[in-house]
Amino acid sequence: MSQKQTPQSTEQLTTLALAAIGVVFGDIGTSPLYAVKEVFHDGLSTDARHVTGVLSLIFWSLTLVVTTKYAIFIMRADNKGEGGIMALMALALQSSRNNPRKQSFIVTIGLLGASLFYGDSILTPAISVLSAVEGLQIIAPKLDSYILPFTILVLLVLFIVQAKGTGKVGRMFSPVMVFWFATLAVLGVVNIVKAPEVLLAINPYFGVQMLFELGWKGFAIMGAVVLAITGAEALYADMGHFGLKPIRLAWFFFVFPALLLNYFGQGALLIANPAAIENPFYLMAPDWALSPLLILSTMATVIASQAVISGAFSITRQAIQLGYCPRMNIRHTSGDEMGQVYVPAVNWLLMVAVFILVLTFKSSSALASAYGIAVTGTMMTTTILAFIVIQALWQWNKVTSTAFLSFFLFIDLTFLAPNCLKIPTGGWLPLAVGGVLFLIIRTWIRGRELLAKYLHEKRVLFEELDERLKGQPLVSVQGTAIYLARTVHGVPLVLLHNLEHNHVLHEKIIVLTIVTKDEPYVDEAHRVKVRAFGDKRNFYRVKLYFGFQEEQDVRRALQLCRHEGLTIDQKTVSFFIGTERLSFRRLSPMPKWGRALFTFLTHNSSSAIEYFKIPVDRVVELGIRVEL
């Protein structure tokens, strides 16, 4: 683990905990803006009994899901310090190396969760910023018509500054979010003092009693209660940046208490003034504090949105590294932090989707009908993958691991089922986004499998090539030729293609394969493996190993070959890259729509030259026809 993942002192631990407050808890920390209001949105009475019941449900949701499931259990499943759905999937795959069917199931579950995350990435900026700006209705009702334009303006600035990187802006995150959570706590305490009976909501009896009393309506209410725990996945996803202990410290001793105080404060306000349900968050504050609170809320929601957008960039890079997504242009926005990346295509697609959402739904209440189903779906996939890790790698006994799965899967279903009722009124949107992305990813994976099968059928071993070349009139030239190969065995087609047409053989030939491991980082001591072939010819097979969180810089990695006895003069080297020209057999196993989609994705993926940091002036590209 890196130094920041294993703090050496109390001071360092505290510093990282404060930094985590600025990044990790933005989404869940802005839920008080709309969660309580939406629970009562469909006409639930705001009398003391129902308010206490709702607060009890929120309290126990935060306690069981965020505190127990994520902070205590799930965060123990780190992949060399890294967390998140992709890291958990890679960890689960380690337990099924010799079981293809189980591997396929794990990949399907993991990619489904990742696809739903993108649906959440669209909804979070829209509902968070819009709910903050809606404070204008309380401060100055005449400015109601400016809510949508101002929301669009704030979001536009947010997406434009992504290209600059989050490093400089990130330094402002922690102080703002610390002040935000402190404000939540203070507002809560001020109102709790006026109606301290709300503290009885800690007793789960009140929540359970209300659910049974309301029946079907109580079932539907759980679909709104889930809004209080959106962002729980971030605790696990951002673990690699801050470490387990700092995130737990920030949650248990600052964020969790602040959220509870604010929710209980909103409940106390509603008991004293039921009409405050119009916007209980803003109406907790005195009149003189409304304008500053609006500014602070907008800043907090921008930070929450920033964290989700950065998460989308990170998960996209991981998917590309693991081969589940076409290569895209990725820019590293910090020379110090490898985790800070910017993916232009994802940024602009998210921006357009968020704008469409805001202009279509027009209010946070309307957006709440679409929110929740993607979050609970991702939580469920995390539970299933965690169960596989617990059973296989932690080696819990069957009874204990099954009890874990059953308990938390029941809680996930308790939230997911009522959210399914939202599908006709907007819940279809994140499902549609996730479904389309999942279909694209599965098509890409299937196409790559067919391509790998084709290359395997056409492969020629080094020993066979050496025999073929004996007696052939080839021109020998000085220098080193490096041929990029997709597979780890055999001679790449681009090498055979070059020999067949140009009849030229360099004095040193290297077949280079880049392998992404199912772990976040690979130590440089294990980065390179070199194997020599041929008695008289200088044939080498070089494998470069990278983790799914690492930048795959080929030029730098090749310098390590000298430690394996292979010296490469990068001033005289030539890189040969094969560009596949796809065509499909009439009886291809891929459907016609899949063929068109895979061809489109292949042709529009970014160049291997740029992605692997290969010097463009040393590259020779050769077209290769591939029939799948």
C-alpha positions in Angstrom: 0.0 0.0 0.0 1.0 3.6 -0.6 2.0 5.8 2.3 -1.4 7.6 2.2 -3.1 4.3 2.6 -1.2 3.5 5.7 -1.0 6.7 7.8 2.0 6.9 10.0 0.7 9.4 12.6 -2.4 10.8 14.1 -1.7 14.1 12.3 -1.5 12.4 8.9 -4.7 10.3 9.7 -6.6 13.5 10.6 -5.3 15.3 7.5 -6.5 12.5 5.2 -9.8 12.3 7.0 -10.4 16.0 6.4 -9.5 15.5 2.7 -11.9 12.6 2.5 -14.7 14.8 3.7 -14.2 17.1 0.7 -14.4 14.3 -1.8 -16.0 11.1 -0.5 -19.1 12.4 1.2 -20.4 15.0 -1.2 -23.2 13.0 -2.6 -24.6 11.6 0.7 -23.9 14.9 2.3 -26.2 16.8 0.1 -29.1 14.4 0.5 -30.7 16.5 3.3 -31.5 19.1 0.6 -34.3 16.9 -0.7 -34.6 13.5 1.1 -37.1 14.4 3.8 -39.2 16.6 1.5 -39.6 13.8 -1.0 -40.6 11.2 1.6 -43.6 13.4 2.4 -44.1 14.5 -1.2 -47.0 12.1 -1.9 -49.3 13.4 0.9 -48.0 11.6 3.9 -49.2 13.4 7.0 -46.6 15.5 8.9 -47.9 14.8 12.3 -45.5 13.8 15.1 -46.2 10.0 14.8 -45.4 9.9 11.0 -42.4 12.3 11.3 -40.9 10.1 14.0 -41.5 7.0 11.9 -39.8 8.5 8.8 -36.8 9.7 10.9 -36.5 6.1 12.3 -36.4 4.7 8.8 -33.7 7.2 7.8 -31.7 6.6 10.9 -31.6 2.8 10.5 -31.0 3.0 6.8 -27.9 5.1 7.4 -26.9 2.8 10.2 -27.4 -0.6 8.5 -26.4 0.3 4.9 -23.7 3.0 5.1 -22.3 2.3 8.6 -22.6 -1.5 8.9 -22.6 -2.8 5.3 -20.1 -0.4 3.7 -17.9 1.2 6.5 -17.6 -2.0 8.5 -17.8 -4.9 6.0 -17.5 -4.0 2.3 -14.5 -1.7 2.8 -12.5 -4.6 4.2 -12.6 -6.1 0.6 -9.9 -3.9 -0.8 -7.9 -4.9 -3.9 -4.4 -3.8 -2.8 -5.9 -0.7 -1.2 -8.3 0.1 -4.1 -12.1 -0.1 -3.8 -15.1 0.3 -6.1 -17.2 -2.0 -8.2 -14.5 -2.7 -10.8 -11.9 -3.4 -8.1 -14.3 -5.7 -6.3 -15.1 -7.5 -9.5 -11.4 -8.0 -10.2 -11.0 -9.3 -6.6 -13.9 -11.8 -7.1 -12.4 -13.0 -10.3 -9.3 -14.1 -8.5 -11.4 -16.8 -6.8 -12.6 -18.3 -10.1 -9.6 -18.5 -12.4 -10.4 -22.1 -13.3 -14.2 -21.7 -13.6 -15.2 -19.9 -16.8 -19.0 -20.0 -16.0 -18.4 -18.4 -12.6 -16.1 -15.8 -14.2 -18.8 -15.0 -16.8 -21.3 -14.5 -13.9 -18.9 -12.3 -12.0 -18.1 -10.1 -15.0 -21.8 -9.8 -15.9 -22.7 -8.7 -12.3 -19.8 -6.3 -12.1 -20.4 -4.7 -15.5 -24.2 -4.4 -14.7 -23.3 -2.5 -11.5 -20.8 -0.3 -13.4 -23.4 0.5 -16.1 -26.0 1.5 -13.4 -23.3 3.8 -11.9 -23.3 5.8 -15.1 -27.1 6.3 -14.7 -26.4 7.6 -11.2 -23.6 9.9 -12.7 -26.2 11.6 -14.8 -28.9 12.0 -12.1 -26.7 13.2 -9.2 -25.5 16.5 -10.7 -29.0 17.2 -12.0 -30.9 16.6 -8.8 -28.2 18.0 -6.4 -27.6 21.3 -8.1 -31.3 21.8 -8.9 -32.4 21.1 -5.3 -29.8 23.7 -4.1 -30.8 26.4 -6.5 -34.5 25.8 -5.7 -33.7 27.7 -2.5 -34.4 30.8 -4.6 -38.1 30.0 -4.2 -37.8 30.5 -0.4 -35.6 33.5 -0.5 -37.3 35.4 -3.4 -40.3 33.8 -4.9 -40.2 36.3 -7.8 -36.9 34.7 -9.0 -38.6 31.3 -9.5 -38.3 31.6 -13.3 -34.5 31.9 -13.0 -34.0 28.5 -11.3 -33.6 26.5 -14.5 -31.3 29.0 -16.3 -29.1 29.4 -13.2 -28.9 25.6 -12.7 -27.8 25.1 -16.3 -25.2 27.8 -15.9 -23.7 26.2 -12.8 -23.6 22.8 -14.5 -22.1 24.3 -17.6 -19.2 25.8 -15.7 -18.8 22.5 -13.8 -18.4 20.4 -16.9 -16.1 23.0 -18.7 -13.6 23.1 -15.9 -13.2 19.4 -15.9 -10.5 19.7 -18.6 -8.4 21.8 -16.2 -8.3 18.9 -13.7 -9.6 18.8 -10.1 -6.3 19.4 -8.4 -6.5 23.1 -7.7 -10.3 23.1 -7.2 -9.9 20.1 -5.0 -7.9 22.1 -2.4 -11.1 24.1 -1.8 -13.3 21.0 -1.4 -12.4 20.0 2.2 -12.8 23.4 3.9 -16.2 24.0 2.1 -17.5 20.5 2.9 -16.3 20.7 6.5 -18.1 24.0 6.9 -21.2 22.4 5.1 -21.4 19.5 7.5 -20.8 21.8 10.5 -23.7 23.9 9.2 -25.9 20.9 8.9 -25.2 19.9 12.5 -25.8 23.4 13.8 -29.1 23.8 12.0 -30.2 20.4 13.3 -29.3 21.1 16.9 -31.1 24.5 16.9 -34.3 22.9 15.7 -34.0 19.7 17.8 -34.0 21.8 21.0 -37.5 23.0 20.0 -38.9 19.5 19.7 -36.5 17.0 21.5 -39.0 14.2 21.2 -37.8 13.5 17.7 -34.8 11.7 19.3 -37.2 8.8 20.0 -36.8 7.9 16.3 -33.6 6.1 17.3 -36.0 3.3 18.4 -36.7 1.1 15.3 -40.2 0.3 16.6 -41.5 3.6 15.3 -40.3 3.0 11.8 -41.5 -0.6 11.6 -44.9 0.3 13.2 -45.4 3.1 10.6 -44.6 0.7 7.7 -47.2 -1.9 8.9 -49.8 0.8 9.6 -49.4 2.4 6.1 -49.3 -1.0 4.3 -48.8 -0.5 0.5 -48.1 3.2 1.0 -45.4 2.4 3.5 -43.8 0.1 1.0 -43.7 3.0 -1.5 -42.2 5.3 1.1 -39.0 3.2 1.2 -38.4 4.3 -2.4 -38.0 7.9 -1.1 -36.1 6.9 2.1 -33.3 5.5 -0.1 -32.5 9.1 -1.1 -30.9 9.5 2.3 -28.2 6.9 1.5 -27.3 7.8 -2.1 -23.6 8.2 -2.2 -22.9 5.3 0.1 -20.9 3.5 -2.7 -18.5 6.5 -2.7 -17.1 5.4 0.6 -15.8 2.2 -1.0 -15.0 3.6 -4.4 -12.7 6.3 -3.1 -10.9 4.1 -0.6 -7.8 4.0 -2.9 -7.3 7.7 -2.6 -7.6 8.1 1.1 -7.4 4.7 2.8 -9.7 2.8 5.0 -9.0 4.4 8.4 -9.4 8.1 7.3 -12.7 7.4 5.6 -14.0 5.5 8.7 -12.8 8.3 11.0 -14.5 11.0 8.9 -17.8 9.0 8.8 -18.1 7.9 12.4 -16.9 11.0 14.1 -18.1 13.9 11.9 -20.2 13.1 8.8 -22.6 10.5 10.3 -23.4 12.6 13.4 -23.9 15.8 11.3 -26.3 14.1 8.9 -28.3 12.6 11.8 -28.6 15.9 13.6 -29.8 17.6 10.4 -32.4 15.0 9.6 -33.7 15.0 13.2 -33.7 18.9 13.0 -35.8 18.8 9.9 -38.2 16.4 11.7 -38.4 18.7 14.7 -39.2 21.6 12.4 -42.1 19.7 10.8 -43.5 18.7 14.2 -43.5 22.4 15.2 -44.6 23.7 11.8 -46.1 21.1 9.4 -46.3 23.8 6.6 -42.5 23.8 6.5 -42.7 20.6 4.3 -42.5 23.0 1.3 -38.7 23.0 1.8 -37.8 21.8 5.3 -34.0 22.2 4.7 -34.0 25.9 4.0 -36.8 26.7 6.4 -34.6 25.4 9.3 -32.5 28.5 8.9 -33.3 32.0 10.1 -34.2 34.6 7.4 -30.8 36.3 7.6 -29.0 33.0 6.8 -31.0 32.0 3.7 -28.8 33.7 1.1 -25.5 32.5 2.5 -27.1 29.0 2.9 -28.1 29.1 -0.8 -24.5 29.9 -1.8 -23.1 27.2 0.5 -25.6 24.6 -0.7 -24.8 25.3 -4.4 -21.1 25.0 -3.7 -21.7 21.7 -1.8 -23.8 20.2 -4.6 -21.2 21.2 -7.2 -18.5 19.4 -5.1 -20.9 16.4 -4.9 -21.4 16.4 -8.6 -17.6 16.8 -9.2 -17.0 13.6 -7.2 -19.5 11.6 -9.2 -18.1 12.9 -12.5 -14.5 12.1 -11.5 -15.8 8.6 -10.5 -17.2 8.2 -14.0 -13.8 9.1 -15.5 -12.0 6.6 -13.1 -14.4 3.7 -13.8 -14.1 4.3 -17.6 -10.3 4.1 -17.4 -10.5 0.9 -15.4 -12.9 -0.6 -17.9 -10.6 0.3 -20.8 -7.6 -1.2 -19.0 -9.4 -4.4 -18.3 -10.6 -4.7 -21.9 -14.3 -4.1 -21.3 -14.5 -0.8 -23.2 -13.0 0.6 -26.4 -9.9 2.8 -25.9 -10.7 6.5 -25.4 -8.6 9.6 -25.2 -7.6 9.9 -21.5 -5.8 13.0 -20.2 -3.9 12.9 -16.9 -4.5 16.2 -15.2 -2.0 15.9 -12.5 1.7 15.1 -12.5 1.5 14.0 -8.9 -1.8 12.0 -8.6 -2.3 9.2 -11.2 -5.9 9.0 -10.1 -6.8 12.4 -11.6 -7.9 11.8 -15.2 -10.1 13.5 -17.7 -12.0 11.6 -20.4 -13.4 14.2 -22.8 -16.0 11.9 -24.5 -17.5 10.9 -21.2 -17.5 14.5 -19.9 -19.4 15.9 -22.9 -21.9 13.0 -23.0 -22.6 13.4 -19.3 -23.1 17.1 -19.8 -25.6 16.7 -22.6 -27.5 14.0 -20.7 -27.6 16.2 -17.5 -28.9 19.2 -19.4 -31.6 17.1 -21.0 -32.6 15.8 -17.6 -32.8 19.3 -16.0 -34.8 20.8 -18.9 -37.2 17.8 -19.1 -38.0 17.2 -15.4 -37.6 20.9 -14.3 -37.7 20.2 -10.5 -35.9 18.1 -7.9 -39.2 16.5 -6.9 -39.7 15.3 -10.5 -36.1 14.1 -10.7 -36.5 12.2 -7.5 -38.9 9.9 -9.3 -36.0 8.8 -11.5 -33.5 8.7 -8.7 -32.8 5.6 -6.5 -33.2 2.6 -8.8 -29.7 2.9 -10.2 -28.2 3.4 -6.7 -30.0 0.4 -5.2 -29.1 -1.7 -8.3 -25.4 -0.9 -7.8 -25.7 -1.7 -4.1 -27.2 -5.1 -4.9 -24.4 -6.0 -7.3 -21.8 -4.9 -4.6 -23.5 -7.2 -2.1 -23.4 -10.2 -4.5 -19.7 -9.7 -5.4 -18.8 -9.1 -1.7 -20.4 -12.4 -0.9 -18.2 -14.2 -3.4 -15.1 -12.5 -2.0 -16.1 -13.3 1.6 -16.7 -17.0 0.8 -13.7 -17.6 -1.5 -11.0 -15.3 -0.3 -11.9 -14.6 3.4 -13.0 -18.2 3.8 -15.9 -17.5 6.0 -18.0 -20.7 6.7 -21.1 -21.2 4.7 -23.6 -20.3 7.4 -21.9 -17.0 8.2 -21.4 -15.9 4.6 -24.9 -16.9 3.6 -26.3 -14.9 6.6 -24.3 -11.9 5.4 -25.7 -12.3 1.8 -29.3 -12.9 3.0 -29.4 -10.0 5.4 -28.0 -7.3 3.2 -29.6 -8.6 0.1 -33.0 -8.4 1.9 -32.2 -4.7 2.8 -31.2 -4.0 -0.9 -34.4 -5.6 -2.1 -36.4 -3.6 0.4 -35.1 -0.4 -1.3 -35.0 -1.7 -4.9 -38.6 -3.1 -5.0 -40.4 0.2 -4.2 -38.0 2.0 -6.5 -39.3 -0.2 -9.3 -42.7 1.6 -8.8 -40.9 4.7 -10.1 -40.1 3.2 -13.5 -43.1 4.6 -15.3 -42.5 8.1 -13.9 -38.8 8.4 -14.6 -37.1 5.4 -13.2 -36.9 4.0 -16.7 -34.2 6.6 -17.5 -31.3 5.3 -15.4 -32.3 1.8 -16.4 -32.3 2.7 -20.1 -28.9 4.4 -19.7 -27.5 1.4 -17.8 -29.1 -1.1 -20.2 -27.7 0.6 -23.3 -24.2 0.8 -21.8 -24.4 -2.8 -20.7 -25.4 -3.8 -24.2 -22.5 -1.9 -25.7 -20.0 -3.4 -23.2 -21.2 -6.9 -23.8 -21.0 -6.4 -27.6 -17.5 -5.1 -27.3 -16.5 -8.1 -25.1 -18.1 -10.5 -27.5 -16.4 -8.9 -30.5 -13.0 -9.1 -28.8 -13.6 -12.8 -28.0 -14.3 -13.5 -31.7 -11.2 -11.5 -32.6 -9.1 -13.4 -30.1 -10.4 -16.7 -31.5 -9.6 -15.6 -35.0 -6.0 -14.6 -34.0 -5.6 -17.9 -32.2 -6.6 -19.9 -35.2 -4.2 -17.9 -37.4 -1.3 -17.9 -35.0 2.1 -19.2 -35.9 4.6 -20.2 -33.2 8.1 -18.7 -33.1 9.6 -22.1 -33.8 7.4 -22.5 -36.9 8.3 -19.0 -38.1 12.0 -19.8 -37.7 11.6 -22.8 -39.9 9.7 -20.9 -42.5 12.4 -18.2 -42.8 15.2 -20.7 -43.5 16.3 -20.3 -47.1 13.9 -17.3 -47.8 15.5 -14.4 -49.6 15.0 -11.7 -46.9 16.7 -8.4 -46.6 18.3 -7.9 -43.2 18.3 -4.3 -41.9 19.8 -2.7 -38.9 17.7 -1.7 -35.9 15.0 -3.1 -33.7 11.4 -3.8 -34.8 8.7 -4.0 -32.1 5.5 -5.6 -33.1 2.4 -5.0 -30.9 0.5 -8.2 -30.3 -3.0 -8.7 -28.7 -2.3 -12.2 -27.6 0.4 -13.6 -25.3 1.2 -16.6 -27.5 2.5 -16.9 -31.1 3.6 -14.4 -33.8 1.3 -11.4 -34.4 -0.3 -11.1 -37.9 1.3 -7.8 -38.5 4.7 -9.5 -38.4 3.7 -12.1 -40.9 2.1 -9.5 -43.0 5.2 -7.4 -43.1 7.4 -10.3 -44.0 5.1 -11.5 -46.7 4.9 -8.1 -48.5 8.1 -6.3 -47.7 10.5 -9.3 -47.3 12.5 -7.4 -44.6 13.8 -8.7 -41.3 15.3 -6.4 -38.7 18.4 -7.6 -36.8 16.4 -7.6 -33.6 12.7 -8.5 -33.5 10.5 -8.0 -30.4 6.9 -9.1 -30.1 5.3 -6.9 -27.4 2.2 -7.8 -25.5 0.6 -5.6 -22.9 -1.2 -7.5 -20.1 -3.6 -5.8 -17.6 -3.7 -7.6 -14.3 -6.8 -7.9 -12.1 -5.1 -5.8 -9.4 -4.7 -2.0 -9.3 -0.9 -1.8 -9.4 2.1 -3.9 -10.4 5.5 -3.4 -8.8 8.1 -2.4 -11.4 10.2 -5.4 -10.4 7.5 -7.5 -11.9 6.6 -5.2 -14.8 8.6 -6.9 -17.6 9.1 -10.5 -18.7 11.5 -11.3 -21.6 11.9 -14.6 -23.4 14.3 -15.2 -26.3 13.5 -17.5 -29.3 15.6 -18.9 -32.2 19.1 -20.2 -32.4 20.5 -17.7 -34.9 17.9 -15.0 -35.0 17.2 -12.4 -32.4 13.6 -13.0 -31.6 12.2 -11.9 -28.3 8.8 -12.1 -26.6 8.3 -9.1 -24.2 5.3 -8.9 -21.9 4.5 -5.7 -20.0 2.3 -6.0 -16.9 0.2 -3.1 -15.7 -2.5 -2.8 -13.0 -5.9 -1.5 -14.0 -5.3 1.8 -12.2 -2.0 2.5 -13.9 -1.1 4.5 -17.0 0.2 2.1 -19.6 3.3 4.0 -20.8 5.1 1.6 -23.1 8.0 3.9 -23.8 8.9 4.1 -20.1 8.3 0.4 -19.4 10.6 -0.7 -22.2 13.5 1.0 -20.4 13.1 -1.7 -17.8 14.0 -4.4 -20.3 17.7 -3.8 -19.7 17.3 -5.4 -16.2 16.2 -8.6 -18.1 19.3 -8.5 -20.4 17.5 -6.9 -23.4 18.8 -3.5 -24.4 16.5 -1.4 -26.7 17.8 1.8 -28.3 14.6 3.8 -28.6 16.2 6.2 -31.1 16.5 3.4 -33.7 13.5 1.3 -32.8 10.5 1.0 -35.2 7.0 0.1 -33.8 4.8 -2.0 -36.1 1.1 -1.8 -35.4 -1.6 -3.7 -37.1 -4.9 -2.0 -37.9 -7.7 -4.5 -38.2 -10.1 -4.0 -41.1 -13.2 -6.0 -40.0 -15.5 -8.0 -42.1 -18.0 -10.7 -41.0 -18.8 -14.1 -42.4 -22.4 -14.7 -43.5 -22.8 -17.2 -40.7 -21.0 -15.1 -38.0 -22.2 -15.9 -34.5 -22.6 -12.2 -33.9 -26.1 -10.7 -34.9 -26.2 -8.1 -37.6 -26.8 -5.2 -35.2 -23.9 -6.4 -33.1 -21.6 -6.5 -36.1 -22.4 -2.9 -37.0 -22.0 -1.8 -33.3 -18.7 -3.6 -32.9 -17.4 -2.2 -36.2 -18.4 1.3 -35.1 -16.7 0.9 -31.7 -13.5 -0.5 -33.2 -13.2 2.3 -35.8 -13.9 5.0 -33.3 -11.6 3.8 -30.5 -8.6 6.0 -29.9 -5.3 5.0 -31.5 -3.0 2.6 -29.7 -0.1 5.0 -30.5 -1.5 7.7 -28.3 -3.0 5.4 -25.7 0.2 3.5 -25.0 2.4 6.6 -25.3 4.3 5.3 -28.3 6.5 7.9 -30.2 4.4 8.7 -33.3 7.5 9.3 -35.5 8.7 5.7 -34.8 5.5 4.0 -35.9 4.6 2.0 -39.0 0.9 1.0 -39.4 -0.2 -1.9 -41.5 -3.7 -2.7 -42.4 -4.8 -6.3 -41.7 -8.1 -7.8 -43.0 -9.9 -9.8 -40.3 -13.0 -11.9 -41.0 -15.0 -12.8 -37.9 
